[in-house]
C-alpha cells in the first residue's frame, strides 16, 4: 500500500509555508508570532515526512493539560495569549 501524499496549492499561487500559515492561523506567515512560527515549522516537517518534534505536546504533558494554544492577543506586536484546558470527562 502506498503512502498518502498531500500537496498544498492556492489561487493565486502562494508558497506552501504561506498556505499552511493561513490554514493553521488564518493569517499570513509574516503576521504570525514566534511561537506560531515554531508550530508552523513543526507541522511542515511532519507533513514532509520528517521526524516529529512535538513541542506543544511536550508542553501539554509538562503542564498537565489536554489542550494548549498560543496565539497573538492583540494588535501590538509580540503580545501572546495562552489558552489551556483540561478534560474532566468524556465530552466535558
Backbone as CSV, one residue per row, in Angstrom:
resi,resn,N_x,N_y,N_z,CA_x,CA_y,CA_z,C_x,C_y,C_z
1,UNK,0.840,-1.170,0.000,0.000,0.000,0.000,0.892,1.243,0.000
2,UNK,0.619,2.176,-0.884,1.417,3.397,-0.999,1.051,4.380,0.106
3,UNK,2.021,5.183,0.494,1.770,6.224,1.485,0.977,7.355,0.838
4,UNK,0.030,7.934,1.577,-0.729,9.044,1.003,0.175,10.262,0.807
5,UNK,-0.144,11.058,-0.190,0.603,12.273,-0.466,-0.343,13.457,-0.408
6,UNK,0.190,14.601,0.021,-0.617,15.801,0.090,0.173,16.933,-0.551
7,UNK,-0.519,17.756,-1.328,0.110,18.904,-1.967,-0.700,20.148,-1.622
8,UNK,-0.031,21.192,-1.167,-0.695,22.446,-0.849,-0.637,23.363,-2.065
9,UNK,-1.800,23.777,-2.532,-1.869,24.700,-3.656,-2.876,25.792,-3.342
10,UNK,-2.756,26.908,-4.031,-3.694,28.006,-3.820,-3.855,28.801,-5.107
11,UNK,-4.910,29.579,-5.137,-5.167,30.501,-6.236,-5.427,31.850,-5.636
12,UNK,-4.600,32.842,-5.764,-3.362,32.867,-6.552,-2.288,31.979,-5.922
13,UNK,-1.290,31.683,-6.695,-0.223,30.786,-6.262,0.560,31.437,-5.120
14,UNK,0.683,30.692,-4.010,1.446,31.118,-2.838,2.420,30.022,-2.451
15,UNK,3.511,30.369,-1.757,4.423,29.335,-1.259,3.702,28.440,-0.243
16,UNK,4.148,27.213,-0.126,3.466,26.259,0.748,3.467,26.701,2.208
17,UNK,4.528,27.384,2.680,4.529,27.836,4.072,3.482,28.921,4.300
18,UNK,3.236,29.745,3.287,2.196,30.774,3.382,0.808,30.140,3.437
19,UNK,0.594,29.134,2.609,-0.690,28.422,2.600,-0.923,27.768,3.953
20,UNK,0.094,27.110,4.464,-0.020,26.419,5.747,-0.284,27.398,6.887
21,UNK,0.372,28.552,6.883,0.135,29.571,7.917,-1.313,30.052,7.871
22,UNK,-1.836,30.241,6.680,-3.221,30.698,6.554,-4.210,29.620,6.981
23,UNK,-3.883,28.365,6.707,-4.745,27.266,7.145,-4.726,27.106,8.663
24,UNK,-3.543,27.155,9.251,-3.403,26.923,10.689,-3.840,28.115,11.543
25,UNK,-3.496,29.331,11.092,-3.681,30.504,11.945,-4.588,31.577,11.364
26,UNK,-4.990,31.411,10.113,-5.873,32.391,9.492,-5.190,33.710,9.198
27,UNK,-3.868,33.695,9.077,-3.127,34.920,8.784,-1.872,34.590,7.997
28,UNK,-1.283,35.621,7.424,-0.076,35.471,6.626,1.095,35.050,7.497
29,UNK,2.052,34.384,6.900,3.245,33.943,7.628,4.002,35.145,8.193
30,UNK,3.894,36.300,7.569,4.577,37.493,8.074,3.875,38.084,9.293
31,UNK,2.660,37.620,9.602,1.880,38.149,10.725,1.753,37.186,11.892
32,UNK,2.473,36.064,11.868,2.350,35.106,12.960,3.401,35.372,14.024
33,UNK,3.138,34.892,15.234,4.058,35.075,16.354,5.228,34.091,16.246
34,UNK,6.285,34.317,17.007,7.398,33.353,17.010,6.960,31.942,17.426
35,UNK,6.059,31.842,18.377,5.562,30.519,18.790,4.796,29.867,17.644
36,UNK,3.978,30.655,16.947,3.252,30.113,15.804,4.212,29.715,14.690
37,UNK,5.306,30.453,14.523,6.315,30.089,13.527,6.926,28.732,13.873
38,UNK,7.131,28.490,15.156,7.631,27.190,15.604,6.620,26.093,15.290
39,UNK,5.336,26.349,15.564,4.290,25.378,15.246,4.214,25.144,13.748
40,UNK,4.362,26.205,12.960,4.324,26.087,11.512,5.467,25.211,11.011
41,UNK,6.664,25.451,11.523,7.821,24.647,11.127,7.640,23.190,11.516
42,UNK,7.097,22.959,12.699,6.858,21.590,13.167,5.843,20.889,12.272
43,UNK,4.769,21.577,11.941,3.737,20.994,11.081,4.279,20.719,9.686
44,UNK,5.034,21.666,9.127,5.624,21.471,7.804,6.567,20.276,7.808
45,UNK,7.342,20.126,8.873,8.256,18.993,8.996,7.495,17.668,9.052
46,UNK,6.408,17.644,9.814,5.593,16.423,9.904,4.999,16.072,8.544
47,UNK,4.463,17.082,7.840,3.844,16.836,6.546,4.861,16.388,5.500
48,UNK,6.106,16.812,5.668,7.168,16.421,4.739,7.717,15.032,5.057
49,UNK,7.201,14.417,6.120,7.634,13.071,6.469,8.848,13.047,7.379
50,UNK,9.213,14.192,7.921,10.352,14.266,8.831,9.990,13.759,10.204
51,UNK,10.970,13.659,11.034,10.747,13.240,12.407,9.932,14.269,13.159
52,UNK,9.116,13.804,14.039,8.229,14.696,14.778,8.908,15.218,16.035
53,UNK,8.949,16.533,16.165,9.407,17.182,17.387,8.177,17.873,17.943
54,UNK,7.519,17.251,18.873,6.219,17.729,19.349,6.395,18.690,20.524
55,UNK,6.781,19.926,20.213,6.990,20.949,21.235,5.727,21.179,22.049
56,UNK,4.599,21.377,21.377,3.352,21.665,22.088,2.893,20.445,22.888
57,UNK,3.086,19.266,22.356,2.738,18.050,23.090,3.556,17.913,24.369
58,UNK,4.842,18.224,24.273,5.704,18.166,25.454,5.263,19.205,26.488
59,UNK,4.891,20.396,26.027,4.428,21.437,26.947,3.106,21.035,27.604
60,UNK,2.165,20.435,26.830,0.895,19.960,27.405,1.172,18.928,28.488
61,UNK,2.067,18.009,28.198,2.408,16.965,29.166,3.041,17.581,30.415
62,UNK,3.971,18.490,30.246,4.643,19.133,31.367,3.658,19.904,32.246
63,UNK,2.707,20.614,31.619,1.731,21.407,32.359,0.550,20.590,32.878
64,UNK,0.391,19.370,32.356,-0.714,18.520,32.789,-2.063,18.936,32.228
65,UNK,-2.070,19.477,31.006,-3.314,19.903,30.372,-3.547,19.090,29.102
66,UNK,-4.799,19.119,28.627,-5.151,18.385,27.411,-5.099,19.267,26.166
67,UNK,-5.321,20.557,26.334,-5.289,21.494,25.220,-4.383,22.656,25.583
68,UNK,-3.602,23.105,24.613,-2.727,24.248,24.813,-2.618,24.988,23.493
69,UNK,-2.920,26.274,23.533,-2.861,27.084,22.324,-2.207,28.419,22.649
70,UNK,-1.289,28.821,21.814,-0.639,30.121,21.920,-0.992,30.899,20.670
71,UNK,-1.437,32.140,20.844,-1.784,32.943,19.669,-1.629,34.417,19.993
72,UNK,-1.488,35.243,18.952,-1.400,36.687,19.185,-2.636,37.179,19.923
73,UNK,-2.447,38.129,20.840,-3.575,38.565,21.667,-3.986,40.002,21.410
74,UNK,-3.557,40.580,20.344,-3.961,41.949,20.062,-3.256,42.492,18.855
75,UNK,-3.365,43.771,18.704,-2.761,44.441,17.567,-1.284,44.754,17.788
76,UNK,-0.834,44.713,19.036,0.545,45.040,19.358,1.451,43.845,19.080
77,UNK,2.518,44.096,18.350,3.492,43.055,18.020,4.059,42.440,19.292
78,UNK,4.126,41.141,19.361,4.743,40.457,20.479,3.814,40.086,21.615
79,UNK,2.560,40.543,21.590,1.616,40.148,22.637,1.048,38.780,22.289
80,UNK,1.116,37.865,23.231,0.653,36.499,23.004,-0.257,36.079,24.140
81,UNK,-1.329,35.389,23.783,-2.206,34.837,24.811,-2.025,33.327,24.839
82,UNK,-2.279,32.762,26.000,-2.177,31.318,26.183,-3.537,30.807,26.614
83,UNK,-3.991,29.763,25.953,-5.241,29.117,26.341,-4.928,27.664,26.638
84,UNK,-5.315,27.225,27.819,-5.070,25.845,28.233,-6.373,25.249,28.740
85,UNK,-6.537,23.954,28.553,-7.749,23.295,29.017,-7.486,21.863,29.433
86,UNK,-8.347,21.382,30.289,-8.250,20.012,30.803,-9.605,19.355,30.659
87,UNK,-9.653,18.158,30.109,-10.891,17.408,30.003,-11.239,16.812,31.365
88,UNK,-12.477,16.993,31.789,-12.931,16.463,33.063,-13.520,15.064,32.903
89,UNK,-14.027,14.794,31.739,-14.618,13.510,31.414,-14.881,13.472,29.921
90,UNK,-15.511,12.429,29.431,-15.799,12.322,28.011,-16.743,13.457,27.600
91,UNK,-16.321,14.227,26.594,-17.077,15.362,26.057,-17.272,16.502,27.061
92,UNK,-16.514,16.533,28.136,-16.614,17.620,29.119,-15.244,18.230,29.337
